[in-house]
Amino acid sequence: MDTANAHVAEAHATEAHEHHEQSFIRKYIFSEDHKVIAKQFLITGIIWAFIGGMLSVFFRLQLGFPNMSMEWLRPLLGGWITPTGQLDTEFYLAMVTMHGTIMVFFVLTAGLSGTFSNFLIPLQIGARDMASGFMNMLSYWFFFVSSVIMFISFFISTGPASGGWVIYPPLSALPQAMSGSGLGMTLWLVSMALFIVSTLLGGINYITTVINMRTDGMSFSRLPLTVWAFFLTAIIGLLSFPVLLSAALLLILDRSFGTSFYLSEIYIGGEALPNLGGSPILFQHLFWFLGHPEVYIVLLPSLGITSEIISTNSRKPIFGYKAMIGSMMAIGFLSFIVWAHHMFVSGMNPFLGSIFMLLTLIIAVPSAVKVFNYITTLWKGNIVFTPAMLFSIGLVSFFISGGLTGIFLGNSALDIQLHDTYFVVAHFHLVMGSAAFFGMLAGVYHWFPKMFGRMMDARLGYVHFWLSFIGIYLVFFPMHYIGIAGFPRRYYSFTNFDAFSTFADLNTFITVAAIITFFAQFIFLFNFFYSIFRGKKAPANPWNSNTLEWTTPINPGHGNWPGEIPKVYRWPYDYSKPVNKEYAAKMTQEEIDKMPDFIPQNVPYSETLETNLPEENEKIKLEVKEDDDTIVVDPEK
Amino acid sequence: MIKDIRLTEVPKKPLSMNPKRFILWLFMVSIVMVFAGLTSAYIVRQSEGNWLQFELPVVFWFSTAVLLVSSLTAQLAFRAGKKDNFTALGVYLGITVVLGLVFLALQLGGYGMLVDEQVLFVGNPAGSFVYLLTGVHGVHLISGLIYLLIVLARAVKHEVHSGNLLHLSLSVAYWHFLDILWVYLFVFLLINH
């Protein structure tokens, strides 16, 4: 109990704190306030997303229009355009690598978890701030420095890292192998090491906050699914990122200190290297032990955000709250024991392959439970099509169509044909790339009013949604076909292979769709920045939502709630709760229709007699109110 | 009219531990994962053959003993802090720090013995792994020493007492963790070298 009292004292201290004005630097730059840090992550993430998207447009141009003159890109890319006006082949690989790294780590890990875990965890569990504001600030600034280093690597003469975002040695370990494996790779490793530190600092904070800082009554069975998702994501990150750090450490030692963890018996340029006894497969094991959980680090926050938005905008309780939590836990657990399905063609024992195949296919079960629950939540709902809702439904769509191809790829026999083809590219861009992106966009549209106190323009949101949704399907659907035909990933051009010439038109089509989709994102960019300054002023609870963040002032200050933190009496999904039999008999139809269709978490059962179920009426006895003659008994004393 | 008297129980407080203590625990989890990654890499690599056989330096036995004793003195320091026995607190913390430094020196001595055996950092991964595991542990041990020194500096100023034990107990817990981690690594190397 002493610690709990200490919390109260701390909380009072922060309240006293907020009265004196902070300097601009402490308030907006080196801020320890979780809301400001969340916005810093969001805006950095948006900048990275546009850089990553732009890279993809450049290499799609090369794939869709192989003979096109790229001379017009010379002002931007300079020497990376060859004298004949073509894209430099090594720089093509660098762009593919950086696109992957940026999107997976900087946008969909830092930009997504960093933004929404930071913003929503304290607001939704009823806490003044994160467990450690200082560590939270460090988390952002480690990310910032990591970003700067990664960005600098674009401007060095040997080019950024080019060995693919998975940086398999020996390609990535030997500077002689390709120009991108020189300084560019070193910068990549330094940047990623800092990034891992940032993720761990953030993740440790999220877990601690969720476990220790919940307000009274906020039991784990009343946590919004968003917080559950962020919590499980942070646990997965805490267990997997240190392993990537180990893998990177060994690679750094191999690259710069002459060890042979991953290198053995290599001849390069006719010269034998001294390294003996290393194993490149070892790197793949270590990398994918992070790499596979990383997929869920990217996806789970989006699934959590979607649960919340779909329930709110269907005006219905989420279907299968406990099943949602259970399936997220199952996905999280399984994510650690399936990594070798990325390595079916690495020469592994086929028996081992079949075990990993079995475990991989089991992931389909919790995933299907989640999809089923989303659809049943929507079923017969009183759906409000806000932009956030559309993006959430879009996520469910991508999750299904991308998930189905996962069942193909999880088969170790089929994977021999499909491995490293565009089929894989199509699969993961739908199921984790686009789905996670849509979750992030849904979150921005939904919580924008809480972040900036203004509304985003809904009409621009609809245009943005339809262009992105259709555009993404037009980009990735055709890729399945060229993948099945055997089109390999990461190739600079296919004009030398007659077999693939029939797909030239399809590639052009994909490129055009990709360009349109990319430009549609500028609608969002405009909407975002315009609405921060000129958007319509937001009401206190624009979506009639139940969770605690909407009980704060429209622009919450440092400490979130000016007075006491609200207590929590119920779960967060009491939408359209029907009037119980006892009251239905007494009330007219008109009165029943006038009842609000949502009951926020901080409303006690004693105030909602009309909708209480018999067992909830029992709980009224346990509710403590300050102003009546309740005798409080503490059984522990 | 008689008013109803309601009897209620105190609402259950959510589980709460001091957040800083919890953060330390999670930090230890991430360190465990680093070493779990490295030691499983060791096993995977060893099973592929071409593995250099050599004896672990005898001095690692002594360094293990030194670290175990330092854990004991750290615990004694914690007890002294709890009883507001400032002299004993300072002395035991001081001894712990010195023993930590002796441990690091012995580890370096172990490296010397490995070099004499022609087991080098660069070469067969069997040797590289020994340097790597002990080295990464050593780096963490230095962080533990820095934490102990900070607490020692506070203890000298009488800022550590029975009412303010948090950092003392955290630094001691971290030190025990590093001790257990070393014992794990040493036993792991003894079994698998």
Interface residues (C-beta under 8 A of the other chain):
Chain A: M1 T3 A4 A6 H7 A131 S132 M135 L200 G203 I204 N205 I207 T208 T209 I211 N212 M213 R214 T215 D216 G217 M218 S219 L238 L239 S240 F241 P242 V243 L245 S246 A247 L249 L250 L253 F257 G258 T259 S260 F261 L276 G277 G278 S279 L282 H285 L286 F289 K567 K621 L622 E623 V624 D628 D629 T630 I631 V632 V633 D634 P635 E636
Chain B: K3 I5 R6 L7 T8 E9 V10 P11 K12 K13 P14 L15 S16 M17 N18 P19 K20 F22 I23 L26 F27 V29 S30 I31 M33 V34 A36 G37 L38 A41 V44 R45 E48 N50 W51 L52 F121 V122 G123 N124 P125 A126 S128 L132 V136
